[in-house]
Amino acid sequence: AGNTDLNPESSKGYEVSLKKNSSSLTYFNNQINDEIIYSGGKYANGTGESNYKGYELGTSYKIDSLDTIFSFHHIDLKATDDKGEKLAKRADTTTTFNIDTYKGKLHVNFNGQYIGDRVEYSYGTYNVSSKTGNYGVFNSAINYNVTKDFQGYIKLDNIGDKKYQVVDGYGTAKRSYYLGLKANF
């Protein structure tokens, strides 16, 4: 899938951010020329100028009495090619959150993400062959520091056993459980 005739991408853009304490709101607008894409079974440079614009919202909040940190991040993206058509495989909305609680040597995490609409085109045309977005996935982990150099963990991914695809035709793991030990030498 390699291509020795690829040109490097070039980009120009700007962003404007407002920040207060641990929260921020950012508007961004970027134009990319010679964007590297996968087309016809190999990597190639796209034609024209791609545009990525949208906003990001992020915040975190610490609840001292509970030794807990809550964080939230949201991106709203409009990614288009030089014809104004939506770029494939780019989610129009991405939202993530984390809740982390610390009690001595114990760390408990619960996290999730929501992925909005994404399209896949049929053979380089603008005919939509599939949509792979609109799903939410939740995960959790418990970490215990036995000593500075020895930790144990339990991890649970895809708690709701959601069937979803990050890329059309490539399934993801069902609900998965992990038990592990980590030692530093």
MOJOFEN-V652403 format. One record per helix or strand of 3 or more residues. SS is the DSSP state (A for helix, B for strand). FROM is the first residue (numbers start at 1). TO is the last residue. If there is no record, write none. Layout:
# MOJOFEN-V652403
ss->SS from->FROM to->TO
ss->SS from->FROM to->TO
This chain:
# MOJOFEN-V652403
ss->B from->10 to->20
ss->B from->23 to->33
ss->B from->36 to->39
ss->B from->42 to->45
ss->B from->49 to->63
ss->A from->64 to->66
ss->B from->68 to->80
ss->B from->93 to->103
ss->B from->106 to->115
ss->B from->119 to->121
ss->B from->128 to->131
ss->B from->135 to->147
ss->B from->150 to->157
ss->B from->165 to->167
ss->B from->176 to->183
